[in-house]
Amino acid sequence: MREVNLRSIDLNLLVVLLALLETRHVTRAADRLHMSQPAVSRALQRLRGTFDDELLVRTTAGYDLSARAVSLLPKLQTLLDDTAQLIAEPEFIPSQARDVVRFYGLDLEACCFLPPLMKVLYDEAPQMRMEMRSDPRNHFELLENGDVHFTITALSPDRSESQYRRLLMAQTHTVCLMGENHPLAKQELTLENYLAASHGIVSVTGQGMGIIDERLETLGKSRHLGLRLSNFMSVADFCETTDLLFVLPELIAKRIVDGRRVIYRTVPSPLQSQNINFYLYWHERYHRDPMCIWVRQQLMQSLQR
């Protein structure tokens, strides 16, 4: 088989060739392609040179296919159909989808935002699967590596921010959690008695200071951190059994105190901050992916409901 240099071939001619082979007529091929008959005739001459074959041969009944053209026709039909599908925008059909949609976020972030989406998957895309990772790590590492499709977080990327897209899922503010029998449970929570207590912190990466500690540093003050956790699941247990205080977003605090001997109070005014925004992040590589587009739409609609 002779070696072919595709760069030297006008692949647009293959569309003309298909019309010629299917119609077996120059004029009818020209009509189908909305081209002039001389232009199709010139294309046929170039095709004959490319394939080193007559392709269309004259008979007493008109044109017929050469033996080479007979073998080319089904291959050409398949090739151009596949090429059209390759270029066409892919379609996502939820009822037929078997995709796995992967999220990263902390445990209670998943509890707050993902159950409504799971209900949608169950009803409209029953063969899809959702996977949620909550292991302590940088929130954006898995996104950057392509290991997850989405991250749910109130944090912002510390680099390569242009790689990410995001949607606002919810706004909340911080509150102070404590056991219902905590000595401060029935007192006004001032900065002084807040600083006199012992504190716990939830830190995903296990490193660095919390937002409250950064705020205290600007005030020239500090607090005693007695416990550092990597997730929210055990916060209520420590509040019930110790005098530790935790400052968490109210959205998450509501989940923690439900059914537990835990309450939450307003954070001392010097430590209050602007609203905390929870975002759905995804990497640019998945921005136009049909499955991810559908999941984003369904997640946001389910939260609005």
C-alpha positions as CSV (number, residue, x, y, z in Angstrom):
1,M,0.0,0.0,0.0
2,R,1.4,3.4,-1.1
3,E,2.1,5.9,1.7
4,V,-0.4,8.8,1.6
5,N,0.3,12.3,2.7
6,L,-3.0,13.6,4.0
7,R,-1.7,17.2,4.1
8,S,-1.5,17.1,0.3
9,I,-5.1,16.0,-0.1
10,D,-8.1,18.3,-0.1
11,L,-10.4,16.3,2.3
12,N,-13.4,18.4,1.2
13,L,-13.3,16.4,-2.0
14,L,-14.5,13.4,-0.1
15,V,-17.9,15.1,0.4
16,V,-18.1,15.6,-3.4
17,L,-17.0,12.0,-4.0
18,L,-19.7,10.6,-1.8
19,A,-22.4,12.6,-3.7
20,L,-20.9,11.4,-7.0
21,L,-20.9,7.8,-6.0
22,E,-24.4,7.8,-4.5
23,T,-26.0,9.7,-7.4
24,R,-23.7,8.3,-10.2
25,H,-24.3,11.5,-12.0
26,V,-22.3,14.8,-12.1
27,T,-25.4,17.1,-12.5
28,R,-27.4,15.4,-9.7
29,A,-24.3,15.5,-7.4
30,A,-24.0,19.2,-8.2
31,D,-27.6,19.8,-7.3
32,R,-27.3,17.9,-4.0
33,L,-24.2,19.9,-3.1
34,H,-25.5,23.3,-4.4
35,M,-22.5,23.5,-6.6
36,S,-22.1,24.3,-10.3
37,Q,-21.8,21.3,-12.7
38,P,-18.3,22.5,-14.0
39,A,-17.1,22.7,-10.4
40,V,-18.2,19.2,-9.7
41,S,-16.6,18.0,-13.0
42,R,-13.3,19.6,-12.0
43,A,-13.5,17.9,-8.6
44,L,-14.1,14.6,-10.2
45,Q,-11.0,15.0,-12.3
46,R,-9.0,15.8,-9.1
47,L,-10.5,12.8,-7.4
48,R,-9.5,10.5,-10.3
49,G,-6.0,11.7,-9.9
50,T,-6.0,11.2,-6.1
51,F,-7.3,7.7,-6.3
52,D,-5.6,6.8,-9.6
53,D,-9.0,5.4,-10.8
54,E,-11.9,6.5,-13.0
55,L,-14.4,6.1,-10.1
56,L,-17.3,6.9,-12.5
57,V,-17.2,5.0,-15.8
58,R,-19.4,5.6,-18.9
59,T,-21.8,2.8,-19.9
60,T,-24.6,2.7,-22.5
61,A,-27.0,3.4,-19.6
62,G,-25.0,6.4,-18.3
63,Y,-22.3,6.4,-15.5
64,D,-21.6,3.4,-13.3
65,L,-19.2,2.8,-10.5
66,S,-15.7,1.4,-11.1
67,A,-14.7,-1.6,-9.0
68,R,-12.6,0.7,-6.8
69,A,-15.6,3.0,-6.3
70,V,-17.8,0.1,-5.3
71,S,-15.4,-0.8,-2.5
72,L,-15.0,2.9,-1.5
73,L,-18.6,3.8,-1.2
74,P,-19.5,2.0,2.2
75,K,-16.2,3.0,3.7
76,L,-16.7,6.6,2.6
77,Q,-20.3,6.6,4.0
78,T,-19.0,5.3,7.4
79,L,-16.0,7.7,7.4
80,L,-18.1,10.8,6.8
81,D,-20.8,9.8,9.2
82,D,-18.2,9.2,11.9
83,T,-16.6,12.6,11.1
84,A,-19.9,14.4,11.4
85,Q,-20.5,12.8,14.8
86,L,-16.9,13.7,15.9
87,I,-17.5,17.3,15.1
88,A,-21.2,17.5,16.2
89,E,-21.8,18.7,19.8
90,P,-22.2,15.6,22.0
91,E,-25.6,14.9,23.4
92,F,-26.3,13.9,27.0
93,I,-29.4,11.8,27.7
94,P,-29.9,11.4,31.4
95,S,-32.2,8.3,31.2
96,Q,-29.5,6.5,29.3
97,A,-26.4,7.9,31.0
98,R,-24.0,5.6,32.9
99,D,-21.6,8.3,33.9
100,V,-20.0,8.7,37.4
101,V,-20.1,12.3,38.7
102,R,-17.4,12.9,41.2
103,F,-17.5,15.6,44.0
104,Y,-15.0,16.8,46.6
105,G,-16.1,18.5,49.8
106,L,-16.2,18.1,53.5
107,D,-18.7,15.8,55.1
108,L,-21.3,18.3,56.2
109,E,-21.0,20.3,53.0
110,A,-22.0,17.2,51.2
111,C,-24.9,16.7,53.6
112,C,-26.1,20.3,53.0
113,F,-26.0,20.4,49.2
114,L,-25.9,17.0,47.6
115,P,-29.0,14.9,48.8
116,P,-31.4,17.0,46.6
117,L,-29.1,16.2,43.6
118,M,-29.0,12.5,44.5
119,K,-32.9,12.5,44.3
120,V,-32.7,14.0,40.8
121,L,-30.2,11.3,39.7
122,Y,-32.4,8.6,41.2
123,D,-35.4,9.9,39.3
124,E,-34.0,11.0,36.0
125,A,-30.6,9.3,35.6
126,P,-31.0,6.0,37.5
127,Q,-27.9,4.4,36.0
128,M,-25.6,7.2,36.9
129,R,-23.5,7.1,40.1
130,M,-22.3,9.9,42.4
131,E,-19.0,9.7,44.3
132,M,-18.1,12.0,47.1
133,R,-14.6,12.4,48.5
134,S,-14.0,14.1,51.8
135,D,-10.5,13.1,52.7
136,P,-8.4,16.0,54.2
137,R,-6.5,17.8,51.4
138,N,-6.3,21.0,49.4
139,H,-9.8,21.5,48.0
140,F,-8.6,22.3,44.5
141,E,-5.9,19.6,44.1
142,L,-8.3,17.0,42.8
143,L,-10.0,19.5,40.5
144,E,-6.6,20.5,39.0
145,N,-5.6,16.9,38.5
146,G,-8.9,16.0,36.9
147,D,-9.8,13.4,39.6
148,V,-13.2,15.0,40.4
149,H,-15.6,17.1,38.4
150,F,-16.7,19.4,41.1
151,T,-15.6,20.8,44.5
152,I,-18.0,22.4,47.1
153,T,-16.3,24.8,49.3
154,A,-16.3,28.3,50.9
155,L,-12.5,28.6,50.2
156,S,-10.9,30.1,47.1
157,P,-8.0,28.7,45.1
158,D,-4.6,30.1,46.1
159,R,-3.2,29.8,42.5
160,S,-4.3,29.3,38.9
161,E,-7.6,30.8,39.7
162,S,-8.3,31.4,35.9
163,Q,-8.5,27.6,35.5
164,Y,-11.8,27.4,37.5
165,R,-15.4,28.3,37.1
166,R,-17.8,28.7,40.0
167,L,-21.5,29.2,40.9
168,L,-22.7,30.6,44.2
169,M,-24.7,27.9,46.1
170,A,-25.4,29.6,49.5
171,Q,-24.5,32.4,51.8
172,T,-24.2,32.2,55.5
173,H,-22.4,33.7,58.5
174,T,-20.3,32.3,61.4
175,V,-21.7,31.3,64.8
176,C,-20.1,29.9,68.0
177,L,-21.0,26.4,69.0
178,M,-20.9,25.1,72.5
179,G,-22.5,22.4,74.7
180,E,-25.9,23.4,76.2
181,N,-24.4,23.1,79.7
182,H,-21.3,25.2,78.8
183,P,-20.6,28.0,81.4
184,L,-21.1,30.6,78.6
185,A,-24.4,29.1,77.5
186,K,-26.4,31.6,79.5
187,Q,-24.1,34.5,79.4
188,E,-23.5,37.2,76.9
189,L,-20.6,36.1,74.7
190,T,-18.1,38.9,74.9
191,L,-14.6,38.9,73.4
192,E,-13.1,38.7,76.9
193,N,-15.0,35.5,78.0
194,Y,-14.7,34.0,74.5
195,L,-10.9,34.4,74.7
196,A,-10.8,32.9,78.2
197,A,-12.3,29.7,77.0
198,S,-10.6,26.8,75.1
199,H,-11.3,26.3,71.5
200,G,-11.6,23.7,68.7
201,I,-11.0,24.2,65.0
202,V,-12.0,22.3,61.9
203,S,-9.1,22.4,59.5
204,V,-9.3,20.5,56.2
205,T,-5.5,20.5,55.5
206,G,-4.5,20.3,59.2
207,Q,-2.2,23.3,58.6
208,G,-2.3,27.0,59.2
209,M,-4.5,29.3,61.2
210,G,-8.3,29.6,61.1
211,I,-10.1,32.7,60.0
212,I,-10.8,33.6,63.6
213,D,-7.1,33.3,64.5
214,E,-6.2,35.6,61.6
215,R,-8.8,38.1,62.8
216,L,-7.5,37.9,66.4
217,E,-4.0,38.5,65.2
218,T,-5.0,41.8,63.6
219,L,-6.5,42.7,67.0
220,G,-3.2,41.8,68.8
221,K,-4.9,38.9,70.6
222,S,-4.9,35.1,70.5
223,R,-6.9,32.1,71.9
224,H,-6.0,28.7,73.2
225,L,-6.6,26.0,70.6
226,G,-7.2,22.7,72.4
227,L,-8.3,20.6,69.4
228,R,-7.8,20.5,65.7
229,L,-10.2,18.3,63.6
230,S,-10.1,17.5,59.9
231,N,-13.9,17.2,59.5
232,F,-17.2,18.3,61.1
233,M,-18.6,14.9,62.1
234,S,-17.3,14.8,65.7
235,V,-17.8,18.5,66.6
236,A,-21.0,17.8,68.4
237,D,-19.4,15.0,70.5
238,F,-16.7,17.3,71.7
239,C,-19.1,20.2,72.4
240,E,-21.3,17.8,74.5
241,T,-18.4,16.4,76.5
242,T,-16.0,19.3,76.9
243,D,-16.1,23.1,77.3
244,L,-14.5,23.6,73.8
245,L,-16.0,26.3,71.6
246,F,-16.1,26.1,67.8
247,V,-16.8,28.8,65.3
248,L,-18.5,27.5,62.2
249,P,-20.7,28.7,59.3
250,E,-24.3,28.7,60.5
251,L,-25.4,26.6,57.5
252,I,-23.2,23.8,58.9
253,A,-23.9,24.5,62.6
254,K,-27.6,23.9,62.0
255,R,-26.8,20.4,60.9
256,I,-24.5,19.8,63.8
257,V,-26.9,20.9,66.6
258,D,-29.9,19.0,65.2
259,G,-30.8,16.4,67.9
260,R,-27.7,17.1,70.0
261,R,-27.1,18.8,73.3
262,V,-25.4,21.6,71.5
263,I,-26.4,25.3,70.9
264,Y,-24.9,28.1,68.9
265,R,-24.6,31.8,69.8
266,T,-23.7,35.0,68.0
267,V,-19.9,35.5,67.6
268,P,-18.5,38.4,69.6
269,S,-18.8,41.6,67.4
270,P,-15.1,42.2,67.0
271,L,-14.8,38.7,65.4
272,Q,-17.9,38.9,63.1
273,S,-17.1,38.9,59.4
274,Q,-18.9,39.3,56.1
275,N,-21.1,36.5,54.8
276,I,-19.4,33.2,53.9
277,N,-20.1,32.1,50.4
278,F,-20.3,28.5,49.4
279,Y,-19.4,27.8,45.8
280,L,-19.6,25.0,43.4
281,Y,-16.2,25.0,41.6
282,W,-15.3,23.1,38.4
283,H,-12.2,23.1,36.2
284,E,-12.2,24.7,32.7
285,R,-11.7,21.2,31.2
286,Y,-15.2,20.2,32.2
287,H,-17.0,23.5,31.5
288,R,-18.5,22.3,28.2
289,D,-18.9,18.7,29.1
290,P,-22.6,17.8,28.5
291,M,-22.9,15.6,31.6
292,C,-21.3,18.3,33.8
293,I,-23.5,21.0,32.3
294,W,-26.6,18.9,33.1
295,V,-25.4,18.1,36.7
296,R,-24.7,21.8,37.4
297,Q,-28.2,22.8,36.2
298,Q,-29.9,20.1,38.2
299,L,-27.9,20.9,41.4
300,M,-28.7,24.6,41.2
301,Q,-32.4,24.0,40.5
302,S,-32.7,21.5,43.3
303,L,-31.2,24.0,45.7
304,Q,-33.6,26.7,44.6
305,R,-36.5,24.3,45.2
